[in-house]
Every structure is written in C-alpha cells, then in structure tokens.
Amino acid sequence: MKIGFIGLGLIGGSIARAVRHFYPDAEILACSRTRASVEQAVHDGVVSRLMDHVAEDFGDCDYIFLCAPVSSNAEYLKQLKPLIRPSCIITDVGSTKSDIHARVTELDMEANFIGGHPMAGSEKTGYANSKRILIENAYYVITPAARVPQDAVERYRTFVESLKALPLVLDFRTHDYVTAGVSHLPHIIASSLVNLVRDSDTKDGIMKLIAAGGFKDITRIASSSPEMWEQICMTNRKNISSILKDYIDSLTRIRQQLDDSQADAVYRLFETSRDYRNSLPVKGSGPIQRIYEIYCDMVDEAGGIATLATILASNQINLKNIGIVHSREFIEAVLRIEFYDEPSMKQAADILRKYRYVIYER
C-alpha cells in the first residue's frame, strides 16, 4: 500500500501514525508547508519519505490525504489531477465538505474523490500533538463524490474501519448541516462566551480568577486554531448562520422566561437538556465517552494524595487520572479521581468511604 499525505498536522499526523501501526509495510509519502513536521515524522518512522512538493511520486498512491487548511486543499486537487492513476482515491479531512466537493466537480475528479471528516481533535495543533489513537472509536464521516465506484467506497470504508475509527457514509450536504450544529456552533459559543467574560470582568479580574470547572469545560475548545476555525466558518456560512439564528432565538426565549420568573420553564430547560445529554453514546458506541470520576474532600497536607493512591493501589484499582481542583463548583471537592471503568469507580468509592474519606459521585 502506498499512501500520500499533503499536510501533516494534528489530524494528518494522527492518521499517518495509525496507518503505520496497522500497516507497518505501507509506503507513506508526505509534504507539508511545515517541513520540520515531516522531518520529525520521518525520524519517528511514521513517514517513509519527505517530499518537498506535490510531484510525480504521488501519482501511484492508493490513497492521498489532503490535510492542509481547507482553502489550500482545492489548489492541491488541481496539481494532483494530471498525476494520479484511475484507481487512486483522493480524500480530505476537512470539517466542511461543500466547498471541496464543488471544486472536485469543477475539475471533473468525482470518480477519484471521497471526502472524509474524522470527528476527533484537540485544542492543541500540529504534528507534535498527533496520536495514533486520536481517531480510535471516533466517528469518521465519509462523503463519496457522485461518480466514485461503489466498490471503491466500500474499500475505503473498510480501510477507515481498520484504523479503529467508526466509518459513517453521508451525503456531503447532510454532513455540513449536522456538523454546523454539533461542532461549528459550539466553537462559536465557546469563543463568544470567553470574550464575554473577558469584556465583562471586574477591573481586578475576579471572573478570570475564580473560573471553575463548568466554565473551563465548555470553553476548552476556544483554545483551538483561529486560522482553522475562520476557514471552517467561511466555508459553511449558510448552515452555521441558520442554526445560529435558532440558537439566538432559544436564548431570547430563556431570557424572557427569566424576566417573567417562569420557574417551570427554566426547570424544563435543565431537565430536558440533562435527559438528552445523558442519552448520548457512552464509551464503546461513539466518540463521546463517559467519564468515570469521583471527587474527594482532603486536607491540604504533604503526602495526602500519595496515601490515597496507595490505598487504591493495594486493592488493585488502576487510576486513569488524578488532580487537584483549585476552584470548587457545586459538589466538586478538592481532589478529582478518574478511572477506566465503572466497576473500578464504584469499588474505589466504597473503599475510600471505609477509610472515612468524604466522597462525591456524579
């Protein structure tokens, strides 16, 4: 198998790592505007050969991944058209699909293009933050162009599945509408909320000082790449604008309910959102994974965390993560402990309570 990558950032690097892991004999070519990323990938043994630009060596690839910024990928299509063989499949990893599909149609390349969008990522960017498991158990949306042979679509779907992702074949228009609601709008909300707090904070920055878990959780994605999200928004303007209007209308209704002291309506807001959020897939059936965690009151003294960890280790309980919560919020206490599964979480809570620790469960 021969696979080419144009662009090798977080997503491209993660896919390349997964390919190398599951297909150790594959030949992987890569070029990127950030040459150092490809040099590092070659050093890591992920990439076989560094390419300075799109050249004839890409012509006999089985798959070519376009992992550059959305605005650049269309230009690469034009460069690749005279090089590729008839069986080559070009794909991309962009968060929007309408623009790239339009460009594919203009270039008469529909028989060779299957759009792709791995529904995974991080607020951190670049090859240095790529991980083989980034796309594992994440939905990977596939948007075949109109004239791609069905057997090619099935081969690519199987290939994506072999990388441990969850392939989902959609029409590219459906993809852009759906992602406007569950991906693009949340980034706008997170960024606008951060800016609101910045502009509304007291002169001595008390809001910033005490911002606790809830604020940090829902604004984490505001740390993402401004360049990338500007391009995403500009290439999915209509869908985002439509669903943003609906969201603004819902906020207006909530504001009116507060002004009118409609307690029942406010209660229903939190009740219905809680029930729907709790119905989202848990680990093993989708990209949104359940977190198994407890919170524990502790005295701030040397050796406290070590003692607790020793108690759990002596009972053969593995910890996934442990950390101090500096700003308490609702029932959250000073120490947060995360586990790999629910039985471990429940066993740990029972054991720690026997040692008279005060434990809170979500």
N, C-alpha and C positions, 0 to 999 in steps of 0.2 A: 504494500500500500504506500502511495506517495501522496503527501498532503502539504499544501502550501498555506501559509499564514501571511496576510498583509496587515500589519499592525500587531503588536504583541504586548498589550496592556494587561489589565486585571482579568478580563474575560478571555481574550485570546490566549494569554499565558496559562490560564487555568484549564482551558480546553486542550491546549498542547500538552500540558502535564498529564492530563487524563489519557490522551491518545498514547503518549509514550509509555504510560503504566500498563495499559491494556493491550497495546500493540507494540511491544518492545522492538520489533524489527522494522517498524514503519520508517520511511524516509520523510523527514519533516524539514521543509524549507521555510524560511521566514525573512521578511524585510519589514522595516519599521522606520518611521521618521526619527525615533529614538534608538540610534544604533546600539547604544550601551545595553539596552534591554535584550536585544538579540544576542549580543556578545555574551551576556550573562547566561542566557538560555542555552547557548552552545556549551559554555563552561559547565553548566548544570547537567548536561547530557540530554536536555529536553529537545533541542533543535539540532538537526544533523548539519545543516549548512546555513550560513548567513548570506543573504542576498542584498546587494546594495540598492537594487531597484527591481521593478517588475520586468522580468526577462524571459527568454525562451524556455528556461528550465522549469517555469511554471506550467508550460504547455501540456506536459503529460501527467499532470497531477490527477488523482482520482477525485479529490475534493480540494477546493480552495476556500478558505475562510477569510472574509473581509471583516477585519476587526478594528479598522481605523474609525475616526469620527464619521458620523453619518454623512456629512457634506462631502467628505473625501471619497467615500466608497463608490459613488456614481462615476467619478473620474477613473477609478481603478477598473471598473467594468469595461470602459472604453479601451483601456490598454490591454485588457485580457482577451477581448473578443477575437483578435486575429491569431492568438497564440494557442487557445485551448482546443483539445480534440473533442469530437462529438459526444463522447461519453462522460466528459468532465462535468461535475456538478459544482457550481459556484454557490456559496451560501454567505450569509452575513450574520451578525449578532446584534444588530441594532434594535433599539427599543421601539422604533416606529417602522412600519412596513410600506405604507402607501407610496412614499416618495421613491424608494428603491425599486419597487415593483413598476412604477411608472417609467423609470429610467430603463429598466430591463426591457419593457415593451418597446420603447423608443429605439433601442439598439437591436431589436429582434433577437433577443437572447433568452426568450421564455423557455426554450427546450432545455436550457442548461442552468436554470436558477431555481433554488429552493430557499426561500427566506427562513431565517431562524432567529429565535429570541430566547436564550436561556434566562429563565425567571430567577436569577440569582445575582448577587453582587455584594458590594460593601461600600461604605462611605470612603474607604481607602482605595486608592487607584494605583495603577502601574503594575508592571510585571513583578516587581519586588513583593507585592502583596498577593500574587496569584497562588492558588492552592488546587491540587488535584481534586479534592473533594468538594470544591465550590459548587459544582453543578450536580453533585450526587443527591438523589431524591428531590431534585428541583424540577418543576415543570419546564420543558423545553419546547416552546411553540414552534411549529413548522408550518410555513406558508408557501406551498408549491405554486409556481407560476403556471399559467394556463396550459402550456404545451409540454410540460415535463412528463415523460412516460411514467405510468403508474408503478412499474417495477422499479424505476429509479427512486421514486418517492418511498417505496417500501424498503429498499436497501438503505436509504439514508435514515429512515425511521429506526430500523434495526441497529444501524451504526450508532445513533444517538443513545439508544437504549443500552448498547454495550458499554457505554461510558458511565452507566448507572444513573443517567438522567431519566425523566419521565416524559417521553415524546407526546405531544398533543397537536394534531393536524387541524389547522383552522384556515379559513379564508382570511386574507390579509386585512380586509376591511373590518371584519369582526375583531381581529386582533387589536387593531388600533383603537376601536371603541372600548373594548374591555380594559385594555391597559391604561387608557385615559382615566378610568375610574379607580382602578386598584393600584396603579403605580405612579402615573404622572400627577394626578391631582394631589395625592398625599405628599409628594415632594414640594408642590406649591404651598400647601397648607403648612408644612413644617417650616419652610423658609420664611413665609409671611408671619408665622407666629413668633419665630425668633426675632425678626425685625420689629414686630410689635412690642415685644418685651424690651428690646434694646431702646426703642424710642419712648417707651412709657416708664422706664425705670426711674427710680429716685436718683437724685444727684450723687448720692453716695453708693449707688449700685446695689441696693438691698435685694432686688429681684434676682439679679445675677448671682449674688452670694448664696441665697437660700434655695435656688432652683433645685428641686428634688427629683426623685426617680421618675415620676409621671412626666414631667416636662422633658427630662433628658431622654426618656424612652421614645416619645412621639416626635422629638426634633432631631434624633440621631442622624437621619438621612439628610438633614440640612447641611451636613459636612461634606456632601458629595461634590463632584466636579462641576463648577459653574459652566464651563465650556460645554460639557456633555449635555447638561440639562437645558441650556439655552437652545441647543440644536434639537433636542427631543421636542421641546415645546413648539419650536418654529415648524417642525415637520408633522405635527399633529394638532395644529391650531384649532381646527373646527371641532374636533371631538372634545378637546380639553375645554374649549370655551363653552360648549353646550353643557357639559357635566358640571363645570364650574358655576354656571348660572343656576343649575338645580341646587347646588350646594349653598350658594349665597341665599337662594330663596328659603332653604331649610333653616339657615342661621337667622334670617329675618323672622321666621315663624317662632323660633325659640326665643328670640329677644322679646317678641310681643307677648309670649306666654309668661316670661319673667316679669315684664312690666305689668301684666294683668294678674300677677300672683296665681297663675294656673298651676297649682301644685300637682294635680293629677297628670297634666300633660308633661310636666317636667319629669315626673316619676316614670311615665311611659317611655320617655326618651332614653333614660338609663336602663330601663327594663328590657326594651326591645333590642337595644344595641348590645346589651350583655348577652342576651339569648342568642343573637345571631353570631356574635363574636365567638361564643362558646361552641357554636356548631361548625366552626371552621375546622379543616382537617388537622389531625394530630400527627405526630411523628409516624412515618411509615406509609402515609397515604397522601402526602402532599408536601409542598415546600414550607408551609407554616408549621413549625414544630412546637410541640408542647414543652414547656419548661417545668421541670420538677425541682421545686425550690422550697426552702423553709427559711424563716427568719428567727434569730435567737438573741434575746437580751443577754448582754455580757458586761461584766465590769471591765473598765479600761485599765488593764494591768498587764505587765510583762508575762508572757507565757500562756495567756488565756486561750488564744487560738490554737497553740500547739497542744494544750491539754485536751481541748475538744476534738481536734483532729486525731489524737492518739486514741481516744475513746472509740471513735468510729472505726479507725483502722484495726483496732483489736477485735472488732466484731465483723471484720472482712467487708466493710462498706467502702466502696470507692467514691471519691468526690470528683465531680466534674469541674467545679469552680467554687471558690470561697473568697469573700471580700468584705471589707468594712463599708457600711452605708453611713456616710457622714451626715446626710440630711434625712431624718426620719419623715415618713409620709404615711398617714393612716396607720396600718398595723405593722409597717416595716420597722424592724428594730436594728440594732447596731451591726449585726453580722448576717450576711446573706450566704446561704449554702445551697449549691446546685448539685443535683445528682443525675445519673444517666437514665434512671427508670423510676417508675412509681413505687415498686416494692422497696427499693433502697431508701427512697424518701420517707416512706411511712415507717420503716424499721428504724431509721435514724431518729425520727421524731419521738418514737416510743422510748428508745434507749436514752436519749438526752433528757427526756422528762423524768426518767428514773433517777438521773443524776441531778435532778432539781433545776435543770435549765428551763427558762420560760421560752416556749416555742410557739411561733405563729405560722399557720399554714394558709396558703391561698386556695 
